[in-house]
């Protein structure tokens, strides 16, 4: 992979991020032109109190001055202080990031594994009962809204059968530590992770099935069979590795989107991650927190798109010369 190709991709991503930073500043000022009035609605504020609060929140001065200050603070990872908790936004985001990374990481791993296996099995046994059953199931899961699926699992497995906790990351009445504490967290993780796993495995399965069917038409697979190689060897050594390319890049892209798209699932299960923090910030609205979260989610999508582009070029040299 040439240095020029990598440089162009990195510069393109940085340009996109710069646009997002500028858009992020103006978006929330259009949405809420008077954050002080919104935050303290229903309370009587003197002109002096309003002016002091405006200064504290960094809303004094012209729009140009505010924008320059915003860019400087963003470059130093200073996103201001949360209106709700009066804590630095970066600290609030840091505390909420790890639960989301754990949830998205587990669900992405599981959905990728089961999606790939389903897609491979459906393609290799095309036009059989296995193909029809797997394709029907994956299409059904792919079309399900994740929040609706989450509510079904919550109602059936948590409320109805009582197999899992209804929400949170730990039992508030538990004082467990060590492995017992991790086991408690794992039990709370099951339902939200299962929701995202089922919601996304259909996409991976359908893409893998389509890619496998295209690969199976290639001449080198016909030649491999003509040499007398067993079907399992032809599939595992020749067909699957070449069909994986679209799925690998899709996983990289989707990881960024899932990181920012777990708002509904985290809210349903009261999972204390970035999604729940976004929902709670919208209630205020907590302008600095929303700005920080929006920028983080956008940066995650941009970064994972960059990773996908570089990974695709590494795996398929034709992309670099196109």
N, C-alpha and C positions, 0 to 999 in steps of 0.2 A: 504494500500500500504506500503510495507516494506521499511525501510531505506536503505537496501542493494540494492534493485531494483532501487530506486531513485538515489543513489550514483553512481551505475554503468552507468546509463543513462547520468548523469551529467558529469562524467569523460570521457565518450565516446564523448560527445559533445565538451568538452574542448580540447580533443586530436585532434578532427577534426578542431577546430578553430586554434590550434597551427600550424597544417599543412597548413591551409589557409594563416596564417600570413607569414610563410616562403615562400610559393609558390607566394604570392603576391609580396614579395621583388624581387625574381629572375625573375618573369614573365616580369615585366615592364623594367627590365634592359636588357633582351633579345630582347624585342620589340624595345627599343630605347637605343642604346649603347652610343649615344652622345646627351643627352638632351639639353645641352648648344648650340651646333651647330644647332639642330633642332629649338630651340626657337628663335635663332637670325639668322636664315638663311637669306641670302641676305644682311647681314651687315658685314662690315669689323671690326674684333675684333683683337686687339693686343694680344700677348701672355700673357701680364700682365692682361688685362681685362678678357680673357678667364679663367685664373687661379683664379682670384678673384670671378668670377661668379660660377666657379666650387666649390669653398670653401663655398660661400653663400648658394648654393643649397645642400650642404652636400654630394657632389660627390667626394670629395678628399679622399685620403687614400685607403687602400686595400678594396677588396670586403668584407672580414671578418669584418673589422672595421666598414664599412658602415652597415653591417647587425646587428652588436651588437648595434650600435647607433639607427638603425631603430626599433629594438625590444624594447629598452628602451623608445624611443619616443612614440611608439604605446601603450605601457603599460600605459603611462601617457596621452593618447589621444592627443598627439601632432603629427599630420600628416604632419607637415611642412607648407609651404606657397604656395599658388597657383601661378603658373608661370604667369597666365593671369592677376589676380587682385592684386597680392602681399599681399593678406589677408590670415590669418590662415585658413587652409582647414577645420578645425572643425567648424569655424564660417560660412563658405560658405555652408557646409553640413547642419548645423543647420537651416540656413535661408531657404534652399530648402526642408527640411524634412517635415515641416508642411503642405505645399500644397499637397505633395504626400500622406501623412497620411490621409488627408481629402478626397482626391480623391479615394484612395484605400479602406478606411474605408466605405465610402458611397456605392461604387460599390460592395464591398464584401457583405455588408448587404443586398442590393437589389437583387443581383444575388443569394444569399443564400435563401432568402425568396421566390422569384418567382421560383427558381429552385426546391425547396422542394415542393411547391404547385403543380407545373407542374408534378413532378415525382410521387407524391401521387395520383393525379387525373388520370394520365395515367395508373398506376399500378392497382388502384382500379376498373377502367373501361377498363381493358385490352381487346384487340381484339374488341374494339368498335371504332366508328368514333372519339371519344374524344382521345382515346389512339393513333390512327394513326396520327391524326392532331398534337397532342402535341409532339409525338416522332419525327415526320418528322421535325417540327419546331426546336426542340432542337438539333437534329442532324445537321441541316443546320447551326445553330448559332455556334455550337461546332466546325464545320469545317472551319468557316470563320477566316482568319487572322485578328487580331484586328486592324492593321494599315489600311487594306483595308476597313473594316467596318467604321473606323473613317473617312476616306476620303469620303466615301459615305454619311455619316451623315453631314459632314462639307459642302460638295457640295450641298446636297439637302436642309438641314434645315437652314444652316447659309448663304451660298452664294445665293442659289436659292430663298428660301422663306424669308430669313432675319429674322427668328424667334429668332435666338440666335446670340451672338457675334462670330466672326470667330476665336478668340484666346485671349490669355492672361488670367489674373485672375481678372482684373478690367478694367473699361473704363479709358484710360489715360486722357481723357478730363473731367472726373468727379471729383468733389471735395466733394462728399457725405461722410458723417460720420455716425457712429452709425448703426442703423438698415438698413438705405438706402445703406450703404457701404456693409453690409452683404448680402443684397438682390442682389446687383450688382455682388458680388462674387459668390453667388448661381446660378445666371443666367449664368455666365461664366463656372460654374462647370457642368451644365446639360449635354452638349454633350460629354465631355471626360468621365464622369461617366456613361452615357448611353452606350457608346462604350464598356467599360470594363464590365458593367453589362450584356449586351447581349452576349459578347464574352465568359463569364464564366458561365452563368446560365445553358447552355446546359449540361455542365459536371455534375453539381450538380443534374440536373433533371434526367439524364440517370443513374447516380449512385443510386439515391434515388429510381427510378423505379425498378432497378434490385434488390436492397435490399428489397424493399417492396414485390416483387414477391416471393423472397426466404422466407420472413417472413410469407407470407400468406399461405405457404404450411405446416407450423408448426401445430402440433396436438392441441396446446392450443387454436389456433384460431378456429379450427373446434369445439372444446369443447365449446368455448364461444358462437358460433352460435347455437350449440345444446341446450344451456341453454335458448335460446330465446332472447339474447341481440340484440338490434338494430344494423344494419350495421354501422351506424355512430359512435356508442359507441365502437364497436369492432375495428373499424379503428383507432379512436382517442386515445383510452385508451390502446389498446393492440398492434396493428400492427405498428403504427407510432413510438412510443417511442423505440421499439426494432429495427426498421429499420434505425433509425437515426445515429447509431454508426459509420458506414463508412463515412457518410457525415460530421459529426462533425469533425472527424480527417482530412478529406480532406480539409475542410475549413481552419483549422489551418495550414496545410502544404501549401495550395495555397496562403495564406496571405503573407507568406515570398516570394514566387515566384512572386506574382503580384507586391509587393513592388519594386522588382528589375526588373520586366519585363514590366513596364509601359513606357519604353523609347520611343517607337515608338508613342504611344498615346500622351504623353506629348509633344513630338516634333511636331506632326501634329497640335495640338491645342495651341502650345506655352504656355503650362501650366508650370509655373516656379517652377517645383519640381525637384526631384533627377534625373528623367529620362532625362529631358531637360538639366540639368547640366552635365550629362554623355555625351550626344551628343555634347555639346559645348566643353567639355574637350577633346574629341577625335579630334577636329579640330586643336588643338595646335601642338602636344598633350601636355596636361597639366598633367605631370606625377604625381605630388603629389596629385592632385585632383582625378585622376583616381585610384590611389592606395587607397585613403581614401574611395571612392565610392565602389570599388570592395570589400574592406574589410567589409564595412557596409552591402552591399547586401548579402555577404556570411554569415555574422553573423546573419542576419535576417532569412535566410533560416535555418541555424543550430538551432537557438533559437526556431523557429516555429516547426521544426521537433521534438525537445525535448518536446515542449508543447504537440504536437500530440501524442507522445509516452506515456507521463505521463497521458494524458487525456484518451487515449484508455485503458490503464491499470486500471485507476480509474473506467471507465464505464464498463469494461469487466474483471472481476477478473481472468478469465481463462488465460489472457495474462501474468499475474504475476507469474503463476505457470508453464508456458510452458517451 
